[in-house]
C-alpha cells in the first residue's frame, strides 16, 4: 500500500510539473514552444524572436525621437535642453533596460526554454524587485542632484536651456519605477520566448503617444488646412515628459496584466533559491558599457559646451542617432542571447556559435550600409531638428563622416555583449568594449578637446578604436569554452 502511495505521489508530481510547463507555453507566439528555440533553424528562431522585439525597441527609439523632434520645434533653447538632458535619460535607460532588463531576460532564458518554470518565475520576481528599487533610487538621485548634473555656465541662452532641461527632468523621473518594472516584465517575456505580445503592446502605446504628444506640447498646431490649436494644451517641454511617462506606464500595465493572468509567468510558484546575485552581477556587467557610453557623451558635451550650443547640440544629436542604432540592434542581440543561453544549457555549443555568427553578420552588414549612407548623404538627420542652423548642420555631417567606422562597429559590439550574456560570462569582453569607450572616447576627449583641437580629430580617433575592439571581442568569443555550466 505504501508503494502504491509513493508511486501515486511521484506520478502526481510529474503531472503537476508537466501541466505547469504546458500552461507556460507562449500564447499565440511566433515561437510556438520553448523547445523550438533549440530545434528550429537558427534564422527562423532569430527572426521569430527578433522581429517582435524590434517593434518594442522601435517604440523606445520612437519615444526618444518624438520627444526630441517635437520639443526642438519650440526653439533653439528647447533643442539644447534635450541635448543636456539626454545623457541623464539614457543613463537611466541603460541601467534599467540595458542592465536589469537584459539580466532578467538572461536569467529567464537560462531556465524557461529547458522547462524550469519555477526558476524562471523566481528570476522574474527578483528582477522586478530590483528594478523597482533601482528606478526609485535613480529618480530620487536626479530629483536631488538634477541642478548639478544639468547646470552649465554661459550666456542667457545657456541658462534658459538648463532651466528647461531641469523642468523636463522633474516631470520625467518621479515615476521611473513604473517604467523599470515594465522593462523587466517585457524582458522576462522575451526571455521565455514570448516576444509577440510585448511587441504588440509597444506598438499600440507608440501610436497613442505619437497622436497625443503634439497636442500636449504645442500651443499652435496646424495639420494641413486644419487648425487644431484649440485642442492643444501648450504644456511645452514638460508636456513631452508627461506624455512619455504616461506611455511607459500604460505599457507596464499591459505587460504585467499578461504576466499576472492564469498561466502567466508571474502566477507560477517561484523556486526557493534566489537569483538576486546572478541578476545583480549580470546587470552591473550588462549596464557597464551603456553607462560608460553615456558618461562619455556627457563628458564630451561638457567639453564642447564652451564652443557654442549649436556645436554641442550637433554632437549630441549625432550620438542620439547612434544610440537609436544601438537600440535597434538590441533585438538581434537579445535573440542571440536567448538562443546561446538555451544552447549552452542543452550542451550544444555548435548551435550557440551558429546563432552568434548569423546575427553578427547581419548586424555588421546593416550598420555598414547605414553608416556609409549617413556619411555620404546630406545632413538629413540634423535637419529634422533644426533646418536653418548652419553650424548645427555642418558639425553633424562632420561627425558622421569622421566617425563612420565607429558608427558602423558599435551595433555589432552590442551583439557581442549579448552573446557573452547568454554564455553566463558577460565580463569577458569588457576589457575591449569598455577600453574603447574609456580610452578612445573619454580619455581622448579629455586630451584633445581642451587643447583646442578640431573636433573632427577626436571623431577620427573613435572611428579607429571601435573596430579594433570589435575584432578583438569576436576573436575572444570564437575561442570561448561553451561547455555547459549549471
C-alpha positions as CSV (number, residue, x, y, z in Angstrom):
1,X,0.0,0.0,0.0
2,X,2.8,2.4,0.8
3,X,4.4,1.6,-2.5
4,X,1.2,2.5,-4.3
5,X,1.0,5.8,-2.4
6,X,4.6,6.6,-3.3
7,X,4.0,5.8,-7.0
8,X,0.9,7.9,-6.9
9,X,2.7,10.9,-5.4
10,X,5.5,10.6,-7.9
11,X,3.0,10.4,-10.8
12,X,1.1,13.4,-9.4
13,X,4.3,15.5,-9.0
14,X,5.3,14.7,-12.6
15,X,1.8,15.5,-13.7
16,X,1.8,18.9,-12.0
17,X,5.2,19.8,-13.5
18,X,4.0,18.7,-16.9
19,X,0.9,20.9,-16.5
20,X,2.9,23.8,-15.3
21,X,5.2,23.6,-18.4
22,X,2.1,23.3,-20.7
23,X,0.5,26.3,-19.1
24,X,3.6,28.3,-19.6
25,X,3.7,27.8,-23.4
26,X,3.7,31.3,-25.1
27,X,0.2,32.1,-26.3
28,X,-0.2,32.9,-30.0
29,X,3.5,33.5,-30.4
30,X,5.8,33.0,-33.4
31,X,8.0,30.8,-31.2
32,X,5.4,28.0,-30.6
33,X,7.2,26.4,-27.6
34,X,10.3,26.8,-25.6
35,X,11.8,23.7,-27.3
36,X,11.6,25.4,-30.7
37,X,14.4,27.7,-29.6
38,X,16.6,24.6,-29.7
39,X,15.1,22.7,-32.6
40,X,14.1,25.2,-35.3
41,X,16.6,26.6,-37.7
42,X,18.7,29.4,-36.4
43,X,17.5,32.0,-38.9
44,X,13.9,31.1,-38.1
45,X,14.3,31.3,-34.3
46,X,16.3,34.6,-34.6
47,X,13.6,36.1,-36.8
48,X,10.7,34.9,-34.7
49,X,12.4,36.4,-31.6
50,X,14.0,39.5,-33.0
51,X,11.2,40.8,-35.3
52,X,8.6,41.2,-32.4
53,X,11.4,42.6,-30.2
54,X,12.3,45.0,-33.0
55,X,8.9,46.6,-32.6
56,X,9.4,47.0,-28.9
57,X,12.8,48.7,-29.4
58,X,11.4,50.8,-32.3
59,X,8.8,52.1,-29.9
60,X,11.6,53.0,-27.5
61,X,13.5,54.8,-30.3
62,X,10.3,56.4,-31.4
63,X,9.6,57.8,-27.8
64,X,13.1,59.4,-27.7
65,X,13.0,60.7,-31.2
66,X,9.4,62.1,-30.8
67,X,10.4,63.9,-27.6
68,X,13.4,65.5,-29.3
69,X,11.7,66.4,-32.5
70,X,8.5,67.9,-31.0
71,X,10.4,69.8,-28.4
72,X,13.0,71.1,-30.9
73,X,10.2,72.7,-32.8
74,X,9.8,75.1,-29.9
75,X,13.1,76.8,-30.5
76,X,16.9,76.5,-30.1
77,X,16.8,76.7,-26.3
78,X,14.5,73.7,-26.2
79,X,16.7,71.8,-28.6
80,X,19.6,72.4,-26.4
81,X,17.6,71.4,-23.3
82,X,17.0,68.0,-24.9
83,X,20.8,67.7,-25.5
84,X,21.6,68.5,-21.9
85,X,19.0,66.0,-20.5
86,X,19.9,63.2,-23.0
87,X,22.9,61.7,-21.1
88,X,20.8,61.6,-17.9
89,X,17.8,60.0,-19.5
90,X,19.8,57.5,-21.5
91,X,21.9,56.7,-18.4
92,X,18.7,55.6,-16.6
93,X,17.5,53.7,-19.7
94,X,20.8,51.9,-19.9
95,X,20.6,50.9,-16.3
96,X,17.1,49.7,-16.4
97,X,16.7,48.3,-19.9
98,X,20.3,47.5,-20.8
99,X,21.2,46.3,-17.3
100,X,18.3,44.9,-15.3
101,X,16.2,44.1,-18.3
102,X,19.0,42.2,-20.0
103,X,20.0,40.4,-16.9
104,X,16.4,39.3,-16.1
105,X,15.9,38.1,-19.7
106,X,19.2,36.2,-19.4
107,X,18.1,34.6,-16.1
108,X,14.7,33.6,-17.6
109,X,16.3,32.3,-20.8
110,X,18.6,30.0,-18.8
111,X,15.6,28.1,-17.5
112,X,12.3,28.6,-19.4
113,X,13.4,27.0,-22.7
114,X,14.5,24.0,-20.8
115,X,11.2,23.7,-18.8
116,X,12.4,25.0,-15.5
117,X,9.4,27.3,-14.9
118,X,9.8,27.8,-11.2
119,X,13.3,29.1,-11.6
120,X,12.1,31.4,-14.4
121,X,9.4,32.7,-12.2
122,X,11.9,33.4,-9.4
123,X,14.1,35.3,-11.9
124,X,11.1,37.5,-12.9
125,X,10.2,38.3,-9.2
126,X,13.7,39.1,-8.2
127,X,14.3,41.2,-11.3
128,X,11.1,43.2,-10.8
129,X,12.0,43.9,-7.1
130,X,15.5,45.1,-8.0
131,X,14.1,47.2,-10.9
132,X,11.5,48.9,-8.8
133,X,14.1,49.8,-6.2
134,X,16.6,51.0,-8.8
135,X,14.1,53.1,-10.5
136,X,13.1,54.8,-7.3
137,X,16.7,55.4,-6.3
138,X,17.6,56.9,-9.7
139,X,14.5,59.1,-9.6
140,X,15.4,60.3,-6.1
141,X,19.0,61.0,-7.2
142,X,18.0,63.0,-10.2
143,X,15.5,65.0,-8.2
144,X,18.1,65.9,-5.6
145,X,21.1,66.4,-7.8
146,X,19.5,67.4,-11.1
147,X,20.6,71.0,-10.9
148,X,24.3,69.9,-10.5
149,X,24.0,67.4,-13.3
150,X,22.5,69.7,-15.9
151,X,23.8,73.2,-14.9
152,X,26.2,74.9,-17.2
153,X,27.9,78.3,-17.3
154,X,27.3,80.6,-20.2
155,X,25.0,83.3,-21.7
156,X,21.3,83.7,-21.3
157,X,20.5,81.1,-23.9
158,X,22.6,78.5,-22.0
159,X,20.8,79.4,-18.7
160,X,17.4,79.0,-20.4
161,X,18.4,75.6,-21.9
162,X,19.5,74.5,-18.4
163,X,16.2,75.6,-16.8
164,X,14.2,73.8,-19.5
165,X,16.2,70.6,-19.0
166,X,15.5,70.7,-15.3
167,X,11.8,71.2,-16.0
168,X,11.8,68.1,-18.2
169,X,13.6,66.0,-15.6
170,X,11.1,67.0,-12.8
171,X,8.3,65.5,-14.8
172,X,10.1,62.6,-16.4
173,X,11.8,60.9,-13.4
174,X,9.4,60.7,-10.4
175,X,7.6,57.6,-11.9
176,X,10.7,55.9,-13.2
177,X,10.0,52.9,-11.0
178,X,6.9,52.0,-13.1
179,X,8.9,52.2,-16.3
180,X,11.5,49.9,-14.6
181,X,9.2,47.1,-13.7
182,X,7.6,47.4,-17.2
183,X,11.1,47.0,-18.7
184,X,11.8,43.9,-16.6
185,X,8.4,42.3,-17.3
186,X,8.8,42.8,-21.0
187,X,12.4,41.4,-20.9
188,X,11.2,38.3,-18.9
189,X,8.5,37.6,-21.5
190,X,11.1,37.8,-24.3
191,X,13.5,35.7,-22.4
192,X,10.8,32.9,-22.2
193,X,10.3,33.1,-25.9
194,X,7.1,35.1,-25.7
195,X,8.1,38.1,-27.8
196,X,5.0,38.9,-29.8
197,X,2.7,40.3,-27.1
198,X,5.2,42.9,-25.7
199,X,5.8,44.0,-29.4
200,X,2.0,44.5,-30.0
201,X,1.6,46.4,-26.8
202,X,4.6,48.6,-27.5
203,X,3.3,49.5,-31.0
204,X,-0.2,50.4,-29.6
205,X,1.4,52.6,-27.0
206,X,3.7,54.1,-29.5
207,X,0.8,55.1,-31.8
208,X,-1.1,56.6,-28.9
209,X,1.9,58.6,-27.7
210,X,2.5,59.9,-31.2
211,X,-1.1,61.1,-31.6
212,X,-1.3,62.7,-28.1
213,X,2.1,64.3,-27.7
214,X,1.8,67.2,-30.2
215,X,-1.4,68.3,-28.5
216,X,0.2,68.2,-25.1
217,X,3.4,70.0,-26.0
218,X,2.4,72.6,-28.6
219,X,0.1,75.5,-28.3
220,X,-0.2,76.0,-32.1
221,X,-0.8,73.0,-34.3
222,X,-1.9,73.0,-38.0
223,X,-2.4,69.8,-39.9
224,X,-2.6,70.9,-43.5
225,X,-5.7,73.1,-43.8
226,X,-6.9,72.1,-40.3
227,X,-6.3,74.4,-37.4
228,X,-6.1,72.1,-34.3
229,X,-4.7,74.7,-32.0
230,X,-7.9,74.8,-30.0
231,X,-7.3,71.2,-28.8
232,X,-3.7,72.0,-27.7
233,X,-2.7,72.2,-24.0
234,X,0.6,74.0,-24.7
235,X,2.5,72.5,-21.8
236,X,5.8,72.8,-23.6
237,X,8.8,70.7,-22.6
238,X,7.1,69.4,-19.5
239,X,4.2,68.1,-21.7
240,X,6.7,65.9,-23.6
241,X,7.9,64.3,-20.3
242,X,4.3,63.8,-19.1
243,X,3.2,62.2,-22.4
244,X,6.2,59.8,-22.4
245,X,5.7,58.8,-18.7
246,X,2.1,58.1,-19.4
247,X,3.0,55.9,-22.4
248,X,5.6,53.9,-20.4
249,X,3.2,53.4,-17.5
250,X,0.5,52.2,-19.9
251,X,3.0,49.7,-21.4
252,X,4.0,48.5,-18.0
253,X,0.3,47.9,-17.1
254,X,-0.3,45.9,-20.2
255,X,2.8,43.7,-19.7
256,X,2.0,42.9,-16.1
257,X,-1.6,42.3,-16.8
258,X,-0.5,39.4,-19.0
259,X,2.2,38.2,-16.6
260,X,-0.4,38.0,-13.8
261,X,-3.1,36.2,-15.8
262,X,-3.6,32.5,-15.1
263,X,-0.8,30.7,-16.8
264,X,1.4,33.8,-16.8
265,X,4.9,33.6,-15.6
266,X,4.3,35.7,-12.5
267,X,1.5,33.4,-11.4
268,X,3.8,30.3,-11.1
269,X,5.2,29.3,-7.8
270,X,8.8,30.6,-7.8
271,X,11.7,28.3,-6.9
272,X,13.0,28.9,-3.3
273,X,16.6,29.7,-4.5
274,X,17.0,33.4,-5.0
275,X,18.5,34.7,-8.3
276,X,19.3,38.1,-6.9
277,X,23.0,37.6,-7.1
278,X,23.0,36.4,-10.7
279,X,20.8,39.3,-11.8
280,X,22.8,41.9,-9.9
281,X,26.1,40.7,-11.2
282,X,24.8,40.3,-14.8
283,X,23.0,43.6,-14.7
284,X,26.1,45.5,-13.5
285,X,28.2,44.0,-16.3
286,X,25.5,44.4,-18.9
287,X,25.0,48.0,-18.0
288,X,28.7,48.8,-17.8
289,X,29.1,49.6,-21.5
290,X,25.9,51.6,-21.9
291,X,26.6,53.5,-18.8
292,X,30.2,54.2,-19.8
293,X,28.9,55.3,-23.2
294,X,26.5,57.8,-21.7
295,X,29.2,59.0,-19.3
296,X,31.4,59.6,-22.4
297,X,28.6,61.6,-24.1
298,X,28.2,63.7,-21.0
299,X,32.0,64.4,-20.8
300,X,32.3,65.4,-24.5
301,X,29.2,67.6,-24.3
302,X,30.7,69.4,-21.3
303,X,34.0,69.9,-23.2
304,X,32.1,71.1,-26.3
305,X,29.9,73.4,-24.3
306,X,32.3,76.4,-24.4
307,X,32.4,76.2,-28.2
308,X,28.7,77.0,-28.5
309,X,25.4,75.4,-28.1
310,X,25.0,74.6,-31.8
311,X,28.2,72.6,-32.0
312,X,27.4,70.8,-28.7
313,X,23.9,70.0,-30.0
314,X,25.2,68.7,-33.3
315,X,27.4,66.2,-31.4
316,X,24.6,65.3,-29.0
317,X,22.0,64.6,-31.8
318,X,24.6,62.6,-33.8
319,X,25.1,60.4,-30.8
320,X,21.3,60.2,-30.4
321,X,21.2,58.7,-33.9
322,X,24.0,56.3,-32.9
323,X,22.0,55.3,-29.7
324,X,19.0,54.6,-32.0
325,X,21.1,52.2,-34.0
326,X,22.2,50.5,-30.8
327,X,18.7,50.1,-29.6
328,X,17.6,48.7,-32.9
329,X,20.5,46.2,-32.7
330,X,19.2,45.1,-29.3
331,X,16.5,42.7,-30.7
332,X,19.2,40.8,-32.6
333,X,21.4,40.7,-29.6
334,X,18.6,39.6,-27.2
335,X,17.5,36.9,-29.7
336,X,21.2,35.7,-29.9
337,X,21.4,35.7,-26.1
338,X,18.3,33.6,-25.7
339,X,19.5,31.0,-28.3
340,X,23.0,31.0,-26.9
341,X,21.8,30.5,-23.3
342,X,19.4,27.7,-24.3
343,X,22.0,26.0,-26.4
344,X,24.6,26.1,-23.7
345,X,22.1,24.8,-21.2
346,X,21.3,21.9,-23.6
347,X,25.0,21.2,-24.1
348,X,25.0,22.3,-27.8
349,X,27.9,24.8,-28.3
350,X,27.8,24.5,-32.1
351,X,24.3,26.0,-32.1
352,X,25.5,28.9,-29.9
353,X,28.3,29.7,-32.4
354,X,25.9,29.4,-35.3
355,X,23.5,31.9,-33.8
356,X,26.3,34.3,-32.9
357,X,27.8,34.2,-36.4
358,X,24.5,34.6,-38.1
359,X,23.4,37.7,-36.1
360,X,26.8,39.3,-36.1
361,X,27.0,39.1,-39.9
362,X,23.5,40.6,-40.4
363,X,24.1,43.4,-38.0
364,X,27.5,44.3,-39.4
365,X,26.2,44.5,-43.0
366,X,23.2,46.6,-42.0
367,X,25.2,49.0,-39.8
368,X,27.9,49.4,-42.5
369,X,25.3,50.4,-45.1
370,X,23.6,52.9,-42.7
371,X,26.9,54.4,-41.7
372,X,28.0,54.8,-45.3
373,X,24.7,56.5,-46.2
374,X,24.9,58.9,-43.3
375,X,28.5,59.8,-44.2
376,X,27.7,60.4,-47.9
377,X,24.2,61.9,-47.7
378,X,23.3,65.5,-46.8
379,X,22.6,66.1,-43.1
380,X,19.1,64.6,-43.2
381,X,19.0,63.6,-39.5
382,X,20.1,67.0,-38.2
383,X,17.7,68.9,-40.5
384,X,14.8,67.2,-38.7
385,X,15.6,69.1,-35.5
386,X,17.0,72.4,-36.9
387,X,16.9,73.0,-40.6
388,X,18.3,76.6,-40.5
389,X,21.3,76.4,-38.1
390,X,24.3,76.2,-40.4
391,X,26.8,75.3,-37.6
392,X,24.5,72.6,-36.3
393,X,24.1,71.0,-39.7
394,X,27.8,71.2,-40.7
395,X,29.1,69.7,-37.4
396,X,26.5,66.9,-37.6
397,X,27.7,66.0,-41.1
398,X,31.3,66.2,-40.0
399,X,30.7,63.7,-37.2
400,X,29.1,61.1,-39.5
401,X,32.0,61.4,-42.0
402,X,34.8,61.3,-39.5
403,X,33.3,58.7,-37.2
404,X,32.0,56.4,-39.9
405,X,33.8,53.2,-38.8
406,X,32.7,53.9,-35.1
407,X,29.1,54.2,-36.1
408,X,29.3,51.0,-38.1
409,X,31.0,49.0,-35.4
410,X,29.0,49.9,-32.3
411,X,25.8,47.9,-33.1
412,X,28.0,44.8,-33.6
413,X,29.6,45.3,-30.2
414,X,26.1,45.1,-28.7
415,X,25.6,41.7,-30.3
416,X,28.9,40.5,-28.7
417,X,27.8,41.7,-25.3
418,X,24.5,39.9,-25.5
419,X,26.2,36.7,-26.7
420,X,28.5,36.6,-23.7
421,X,25.5,37.3,-21.5
422,X,24.0,34.1,-22.9
423,X,27.1,32.2,-22.0
424,X,26.9,33.4,-18.4
425,X,30.2,35.3,-18.6
426,X,29.3,38.8,-19.6
427,X,32.5,40.2,-18.1
428,X,34.8,38.6,-20.7
429,X,34.6,41.3,-23.5
430,X,34.7,44.2,-21.1
431,X,38.5,44.9,-21.4
432,X,37.9,45.6,-25.1
433,X,34.4,47.2,-25.1
434,X,35.0,49.3,-22.0
435,X,38.5,50.0,-23.1
436,X,37.4,51.5,-26.4
437,X,35.0,53.8,-24.5
438,X,37.2,54.8,-21.6
439,X,40.3,55.2,-23.7
440,X,39.3,56.3,-27.2
441,X,36.1,58.2,-26.3
442,X,36.6,59.7,-22.8
443,X,40.4,59.9,-22.4
444,X,40.9,61.1,-25.9
445,X,38.3,63.8,-25.4
446,X,40.0,64.9,-22.2
447,X,43.3,65.2,-24.0
448,X,42.3,66.6,-27.4
449,X,39.3,68.9,-26.9
450,X,40.6,71.1,-24.1
451,X,43.6,71.9,-26.2
452,X,41.5,73.4,-28.9
453,X,42.0,70.6,-31.4
454,X,39.4,70.4,-34.1
455,X,36.5,68.2,-33.2
456,X,37.0,66.0,-36.3
457,X,40.3,64.8,-35.0
458,X,38.6,63.4,-31.9
459,X,35.8,61.8,-34.0
460,X,38.5,60.2,-36.1
461,X,40.1,58.6,-33.1
462,X,36.9,57.0,-32.1
463,X,36.4,55.8,-35.6
464,X,39.5,53.6,-35.4
465,X,39.2,52.4,-31.8
466,X,35.8,50.8,-32.0
467,X,36.5,48.4,-35.0
468,X,39.7,47.3,-33.2
469,X,37.6,46.5,-30.1
470,X,35.1,44.6,-32.3
471,X,37.8,42.5,-33.9
472,X,39.3,41.5,-30.6
473,X,36.0,40.7,-29.0
474,X,34.9,38.5,-31.9
475,X,38.2,36.5,-31.6
476,X,37.6,36.1,-27.9
477,X,34.1,34.7,-28.4
478,X,35.4,32.3,-31.0
479,X,37.9,30.9,-28.5
480,X,35.4,30.7,-25.7
481,X,34.7,27.4,-23.9
482,X,31.0,26.8,-24.3
483,X,30.7,23.7,-22.1
484,X,27.5,23.6,-20.1
485,X,27.7,25.5,-16.7
486,X,24.8,24.7,-14.3
